[in-house]
Amino acid sequence: MSLVDSHYRPMSPTNRFRVAAWLAILGMTGQLSCPLIGVAQTSAVAQHAPSTSALLDQAKRLVQGGDPQGALSLLKQADLHAPGASEIHALKGVCLALLAKPIESAEEFDQAIALRPNYAPTYLSSGLAFANFHDLDRASARLSTALRLDPHLPGARFNYALVLARAGKYAESEEQVDIAFADKQGKESALDLWRLKARDVYYQKKWQETIDAYRKVLEFQPNWPEAYFAIGEAFYSLNLPQKSMPELEKAVALDPEKSTAHELLGKLYQDTGRQQEAIAQLEEAHRLQPNDREAIYRLYRIYLHNGDTINSSRLQKELQNSVARDKAESDRGPQAAILNNTGIELDHYDQAAKIDVTNVVFQRNAALLLCKMGRPQEAIRRLRDILSLDSDDAQTLQILAVANELAAGDLAKETTLPAAQASH
């Protein structure tokens, strides 16, 4: 189970964008920890006609007080031919965004940019508004323009990285975070940067970097459950169970409602022969996520092995019902086979394994690919997971023998790996 799954909750990006956008445009500091950004700098406002300046100030106060409709009504009185028209359009864009009117908001920001095309803060605020409406392509374009115009603009690089991460471009996001770290003029929160860095490397399955980055987060935020879970999963994936277990136990203690932590800890207990503790953790994972097939299947196999016919029958029925529900919606079996048979990427095998948890072919193929990618410890972890359910699986034992030799440094053994299996 992975943080990438639906149980993982990123750092409330929608709320972050919403708050950051409005703080930026209003010239407040708040979460972005930035100077006056957005509508106008103080010196620029002072050059406007008094009526425009007063109107902007009054409208800002209305927005700050939670009345964007009132601010918008006030701004409609403004002279759009007077100095400061760009700021009027920008603040109207904020009001319309707060009123959930993305098209009208975008039009106002476009007009603000047309009147003042080289003003980076307007691109920042516009980009954040687009991000708030989940238009990540346009958000990315506006934020990258803001950075081109002002590489040190507070809030721009971090939020650009956050947009890239939301778009699944984790390597590009990580690159922007690293630039922010190196920026001597930067004013970004170190905690925010480390949190985003940690998630970027996590999603890329850079396990050692995941451990290092989340350790840095814990220096600022020592009781963050996600950090302990991510570190635990990283050690788990690197086949270091003795290091993984205490991290996962800490994660469970801090966040007892996190099903993935219970499930991963249950797998570790099962692997180390602590069957009753494994059952307790997997049952808790099942309670929290009743449709998680892997927890159901693992519990079923444990109860079956222990001769507990009541519980094994209960879970077998649950598994059958889960499969039947999916088949009523779509034919998931062939879908899993297609993903496996075209699985030139690790994610394909992972998806196939989640669709059909009873088919060890998908896990074996993932392990084979990890061996060929030079990641034998991760392959060994997957193979041991298979053997924890079926200790006599001959093909898994064959691959495990080669993976152990690869992990010991005998890279020539890669040529002895069997071919990936097709599923029919």
Secondary structure as the mmCIF struct_conf table of DSSP 4:
data_model
#
loop_
_struct_conf.conf_type_id
_struct_conf.id
_struct_conf.beg_label_comp_id
_struct_conf.beg_label_asym_id
_struct_conf.beg_label_seq_id
_struct_conf.end_label_comp_id
_struct_conf.end_label_asym_id
_struct_conf.end_label_seq_id
TURN_TY1_P TURN_TY1_P1 LEU A 3 VAL A 4
BEND BEND1 ASP A 5 ASP A 5
TURN_TY1_P TURN_TY1_P2 SER A 6 HIS A 7
BEND BEND2 MET A 11 MET A 11
HELX_RH_AL_P HELX_RH_AL_P1 PRO A 13 ILE A 25
STRN STRN1 LEU A 26 LEU A 26
TURN_TY1_P TURN_TY1_P3 GLY A 27 GLY A 27
HELX_RH_3T_P HELX_RH_3T_P1 GLY A 30 LEU A 32
BEND BEND3 PRO A 35 LEU A 36
STRN STRN2 GLY A 38 GLY A 38
BEND BEND4 VAL A 39 VAL A 39
HELX_RH_AL_P HELX_RH_AL_P2 THR A 42 ALA A 46
TURN_TY1_P TURN_TY1_P4 GLN A 47 GLN A 47
BEND BEND5 HIS A 48 HIS A 48
HELX_RH_AL_P HELX_RH_AL_P3 PRO A 50 GLN A 64
TURN_TY1_P TURN_TY1_P5 GLY A 65 GLY A 66
HELX_RH_AL_P HELX_RH_AL_P4 PRO A 68 LEU A 75
TURN_TY1_P TURN_TY1_P6 LYS A 76 GLN A 77
BEND BEND6 ALA A 78 ALA A 78
TURN_TY1_P TURN_TY1_P7 LEU A 80 HIS A 81
BEND BEND7 ALA A 82 ALA A 82
TURN_TY1_P TURN_TY1_P8 PRO A 83 GLY A 84
HELX_RH_AL_P HELX_RH_AL_P5 ALA A 85 LEU A 98
TURN_TY1_P TURN_TY1_P9 LEU A 99 ALA A 100
HELX_RH_AL_P HELX_RH_AL_P6 PRO A 102 LEU A 115
BEND BEND8 ARG A 116 ARG A 116
TURN_TY1_P TURN_TY1_P10 PRO A 117 ASN A 118
HELX_RH_AL_P HELX_RH_AL_P7 ALA A 120 ASN A 132
TURN_TY1_P TURN_TY1_P11 PHE A 133 HIS A 134
HELX_RH_AL_P HELX_RH_AL_P8 LEU A 136 LEU A 149
TURN_TY1_P TURN_TY1_P12 PRO A 151 HIS A 152
TURN_TY1_P TURN_TY1_P13 PRO A 154 GLY A 155
HELX_RH_AL_P HELX_RH_AL_P9 ALA A 156 ARG A 166
TURN_TY1_P TURN_TY1_P14 ALA A 167 GLY A 168
HELX_RH_AL_P HELX_RH_AL_P10 TYR A 170 ALA A 182
TURN_TY1_P TURN_TY1_P15 LYS A 184 GLN A 185
HELX_RH_AL_P HELX_RH_AL_P11 ALA A 190 TYR A 203
TURN_TY1_P TURN_TY1_P16 GLN A 204 LYS A 205
HELX_RH_AL_P HELX_RH_AL_P12 TRP A 207 PHE A 220
TURN_TY1_P TURN_TY1_P17 PRO A 222 ASN A 223
HELX_RH_AL_P HELX_RH_AL_P13 PRO A 225 SER A 237
TURN_TY1_P TURN_TY1_P18 LEU A 238 ASN A 239
HELX_RH_AL_P HELX_RH_AL_P14 PRO A 241 LEU A 254
TURN_TY1_P TURN_TY1_P19 PRO A 256 GLU A 257
HELX_RH_AL_P HELX_RH_AL_P15 SER A 259 ASP A 271
TURN_TY1_P TURN_TY1_P20 THR A 272 GLY A 273
HELX_RH_AL_P HELX_RH_AL_P16 GLN A 275 LEU A 288
BEND BEND9 GLN A 289 GLN A 289
TURN_TY1_P TURN_TY1_P21 PRO A 290 ASN A 291
HELX_RH_AL_P HELX_RH_AL_P17 ARG A 293 ASN A 306
TURN_TY1_P TURN_TY1_P22 GLY A 307 GLY A 307
HELX_RH_AL_P HELX_RH_AL_P18 THR A 309 GLU A 329
BEND BEND10 SER A 330 SER A 330
HELX_RH_AL_P HELX_RH_AL_P19 ARG A 332 ASN A 341
TURN_TY1_P TURN_TY1_P23 THR A 342 THR A 342
BEND BEND11 GLU A 345 GLU A 345
HELX_RH_AL_P HELX_RH_AL_P20 LEU A 346 ILE A 355
TURN_TY1_P TURN_TY1_P24 VAL A 357 THR A 358
HELX_RH_AL_P HELX_RH_AL_P21 VAL A 360 LYS A 372
TURN_TY1_P TURN_TY1_P25 MET A 373 GLY A 374
HELX_RH_AL_P HELX_RH_AL_P22 PRO A 376 LEU A 389
TURN_TY1_P TURN_TY1_P26 SER A 391 ASP A 392
HELX_RH_AL_P HELX_RH_AL_P23 ALA A 394 ALA A 407
TURN_TY1_P TURN_TY1_P27 ALA A 408 GLY A 409
HELX_RH_3T_P HELX_RH_3T_P2 LEU A 411 THR A 416
HELX_LH_PP_P HELX_LH_PP_P1 LEU A 417 ALA A 422
#
